[in-house]
């Protein structure tokens, strides 16, 4: 995991606006059970890319896992409303960045 963190940090030194890297770092910290750090990285990804559903999902998962149900459900609800919005536009949600519940975050 430490090697992954080093590589992600190197990527951010080259491009500090790379939202996907912040999201990946959040996932790494979830796997290490460092939930506060994970939330911080998911939030950084959202700050750069407000409609980044993967980051919203990660943040919701961590908040719910840590017992912060009010904020966790708010993030989860945002994500679900985004899927509904895309469906209303007759888009295929499977072709967007909106994630299904990944098994690797449990």
N, C-alpha and C positions, 0 to 999 in steps of 0.2 A: 504494500500500500504506500509505503514511503516513497518508492520510486515513482509511482503514479502521481503523488502529490508534487514531487519535484518537477516532473514533466509538465504538469498543469500550470504550476507557478512560472515555469520558463515560458510557456505559451502566453500567459498573462503579461509577462514582462515585455513581450513582443507586441501584444495587442490587449491592453487593459479593458477594452470594450467588448470582449468576446464572451457573450452571455452563456454560451454553451459550456465553456470551460468552468465557469462558476457553478453551473448546474452539476457538472461532473464532479467537481470538488465536493459539492454538497452530498452527492451520493457516496463518495469515498468516506466522508465523515459519518454518514449514517451507518455504513458498514462497520465503522470503528466505534459505534455507539457514542459518538461525540455530537449529541443532538443540537446543542447551542451553536456550535461551529457550523453544523449543517444548515440550520435555519439562516444564519448570516450569509452563507454562500448562495442559498436559494434566493434570498432577498436581493443580493447584489445582481443576480441574473435578472430578476424581475425589474429592478431599477433600470437596467439597460434596455430590456425588452419586455415591456409591460404585458404583452399578450402571450408570453412564453408559457404555454400550458404545462410543459414538463416541469418547469421550475415551480409553478403554482402547486402542482401535484406533490412534488417533493416537499415543499414547505408545509402543505396540508398534512401529509403523512407524518412528518416529524412533530408538528404541533399536536396532532391527535395522539401519537405514540407517547409524547411527554406529558399528556394529560391536559393540555391547553385546548379544551374542546370548543370554546367559543370562537377563537381565531382559526382553529383547524377546520371547523365546519364552514366558516366563512370562506376560506380558501377553496375548500372542496366544492362548495356551492358555486363559486365563481367558475371553476373548471367545468362543472356540469352545465351551467347556463351557457357557457361558450360552446359546448358540443351542441346543445339545443339550437343555438343561434345558427351554427353552421348547417345543421340539418334543415333548418327553416329556409336557408338559402339554397337547398338542394345540392349541397356539396357532399362529397364522400368523406366523412370524418376519418376514415382509415387512410386517406391520402394526405392528411394534415399532420402537424406536429403535436396533435392532442394524443397523449398516451392513454393506453388502457392500463389497468392496474398491473404494474410489473411485479413478477414474483421475486425479483432479486432485492427488493427493498424490505421484505418482511423480516 
